[in-house]
Amino acid sequence: MPSTILNGNLEQQGELSLSSPQFSDGEQLPDWTGYANENENPELAISNIPDDAASLVLVVDDPDAQPVAGHTWDHWVAWDIDPRIGTIPRDWDGTDVTEGYNDYIEQGYGGPSPPEGSHDYRFKLIALDTELGVPAETRKTRVGSAIAMNAEVLATTQLVGTYHAEQGTAF
């Protein structure tokens, strides 16, 4: 798999900030975010977006899936997000944004579903100087390639939440 900005951890670049009222960095995600439960994305608050940002890219992935799936599992890939958004609401419908396919082969958000133990879920946010304009069928690595070829990265940030396999059975 080619290496792009969307693969691996993101180093903080600039003042861009991503937080959630439902969990703090490194803490447990709510049960309802899980794929087997309500499968709703948590609310995400975005701040300190560079003034010259034209779009945002959001990726949620699970690097701990590597031993079972053979790769980092992609849970959500969204791009061409309006930088004036401020907040991505809980259970966001993704209006006016392009949402790609996750590794469940579904478009949009696909929540955590670790087979065993606790996994880390990286919420990665990137501010760009342009919109990408790539189609929804584009997967994460190709979105990363489009960034490398067509955009300047203005700022990056990452928020990590954890989810335990036992949460997937909580109702």
PyMOL commands that set and color helices and strands:
alter all, ss='L'
color gray80, all
select helices_A, chain A and resi 31-33+63-69+140-150+165-169
alter helices_A, ss='H'
color red, helices_A
select strands_A, chain A and resi 17-19+27-28+44-47+55-62+73-81+87-88+98-99+118-128+153-164
alter strands_A, ss='S'
color yellow, strands_A
deselect
rebuild
show_as cartoon
